[in-house]
Amino acid sequence: MSNQLSYWELNSFFDFDVIIIGSGIVGLNAAIHLKKSEPSLKIAVLESGFLPSGASTKNAGFACFGSISELMEQERICGWENLAALIDKRWKGLLKLKGILGDKAIDYQPLGGYELFKNDDISLYETCVSKIEHYNQLIKPIIGSNTFFIDNNKIKKFGFKSMYGLIANRYEAQIDTGKMMFALTQYVQSLGCFVFNNCEVEEIVNETSLSVKTKQGIFKTRKVIVTTNAFVNKLIPDQDIKPGRGQVLITKPIKNLKFEGTFHYDKGYYYFRNINDRVLLGGGRNLDFKAEETTTLGLTPKIQNALEKLLKEVILPDTDFEIDYRWSGIMAFGNRLEPIVTETSPNIFCAVRCNGMGIAMGSQTGEDVAELVLKSL
Ligand SMILES: Cc1cc2nc3c(=O)[nH]c(=O)nc-3n(C[C@H](O)[C@H](O)[C@H](O)COP(=O)(O)OP(=O)(O)OC[C@H]3O[C@@H](n4cnc5c(N)ncnc54)[C@H](O)[C@@H]3O)c2cc1C
């Protein structure tokens, strides 16, 4: 393929100052920060899919920074101070995303978020309630006021069944993921960066000079940033990354849908929200961790049936509904909570592992890796 390229094509389309691999939220934000800081840089983003094909166009659109049960688990792993730093990053990341694109472009809706507790999760509910003050104190210096409060009256109003308790987060919001990624891609292009789709990187070659091999040809470059998230080990082996597939479904529009907001259920293993009178519901990885630890998109009856059952019995017990679409996306998890942002070998940088919270962390993570590259120029 590459030997069919013209002299002109090779010189103008295959030679860049910086190549970013992956056009998810992290890669696009890296491009934005680099180009705004150094407008003279010639930057390309190479994406294997026709559209971004990992997590950024597949997610649920929760602009979230942690429910109480998630924060408890995270504090156990990293301690109070590190958790405060992480929440600060998540919150500032959300403000950054809003600042770059504006609320309208991403359809930002501050409708609040809720953690739901089942009838057989009473002791978890009580523990979480006892931690409300603790986490309000942790978050107050970051956001400015109390975040969490008990909101059990809403269980009836929202029409949920078999639910014991509900803790609200007044600062959680929702966005339209498709609009966000469309606007981000347009913005990157408007700044003068080139985005190539259907351009899977097979290998990064770092010998006398740096180049990136694809089926379309070999790109020459001075710096490479790998933002392929769950797929990173194919290009930079031995990163602490495990893929996690997330399966999702969405209903057809429902008349008089009783609730709005973002909802976390069963310690965050399930999540649902309203969107344009529909219900989007995802999760259930805990039913089959082994099978869902994959980089292959796909749906399984086990998880899809569990999602439907949850809709029928708990979320929409008294409402007729029809499923409209189903899809999946691939996330990246690891032993540590913060993203990996580093120079893995000379001139090759990596920014991956937003741990399932890329809407909050993606913009900052992209900016952080761009800063590393700028310092190295
Ligand atoms: C079902 C689901 C629900 C989620 N819900 C939420 C949510 O509500 N809120 C939230 O904050 N986060 C959520 N997330 C997580 C969030 O979407 C991710 O943290 C975020 O999108 C990660 O962005 P990224 O840019 O690091 O990776 P990705 O978006 O995965 O981007 C990596 C890109 O690299 C490309 N790529 C891979 N290999 C190559 C290669 N060799 N050459 C070229 N390109 C390559 C992929 O096609 C992909 O487009 C969810 C994720 C899923 C899957």
The ligand as a Gaussian input file, in Angstrom:
#p B3LYP/6-31G(d) Opt

LIG

0 1
 C      -20.067000       1.393000      28.604000
 C      -19.220000       2.467000      29.200000
 C      -19.789000       3.406000      30.056000
 C      -19.006000       4.421000      30.590000
 N      -19.617000       5.410000      31.311000
 C      -18.879000       6.471000      31.738000
 C      -19.507000       7.566000      32.373000
 O      -20.723000       7.607000      32.500000
 N      -18.729000       8.574000      32.831000
 C      -17.361000       8.562000      32.680000
 O      -16.690000       9.485000      33.134000
 N      -16.755000       7.548000      32.040000
 C      -17.468000       6.517000      31.562000
 N      -16.860000       5.497000      30.896000
 C      -15.403000       5.540000      30.758000
 C      -14.947000       6.566000      29.725000
 O      -15.692000       6.431000      28.552000
 C      -13.445000       6.351000      29.487000
 O      -12.748000       6.525000      30.727000
 C      -12.871000       7.325000      28.477000
 O      -13.667000       7.404000      27.324000
 C      -11.467000       6.886000      28.110000
 O      -11.004000       7.740000      27.087000
 P       -9.641000       7.419000      26.363000
 O       -9.419000       8.512000      25.395000
 O       -8.580000       7.158000      27.377000
 O       -9.865000       6.015000      25.645000
 P      -10.791000       5.556000      24.410000
 O      -11.999000       6.371000      24.301000
 O      -10.955000       4.101000      24.542000
 O       -9.879000       5.908000      23.166000
 C       -8.836000       5.082000      22.720000
 C       -8.902000       5.092000      21.200000
 O       -7.750000       4.452000      20.681000
 C       -8.143000       3.767000      19.500000
 N       -7.118000       2.756000      19.224000
 C       -6.878000       1.609000      19.908000
 N       -5.829000       0.965000      19.384000
 C       -5.393000       1.708000      18.340000
 C       -4.318000       1.568000      17.401000
 N       -3.477000       0.541000      17.445000
 N       -4.164000       2.525000      16.450000
 C       -4.998000       3.608000      16.390000
 N       -6.026000       3.773000      17.264000
 C       -6.211000       2.850000      18.234000
 C       -9.502000       3.192000      19.844000
 O      -10.241000       2.892000      18.686000
 C      -10.112000       4.340000      20.664000
 O      -10.905000       5.201000      19.871000
 C      -17.604000       4.469000      30.338000
 C      -17.040000       3.525000      29.479000
 C      -17.832000       2.524000      28.910000
 C      -17.193000       1.524000      27.994000

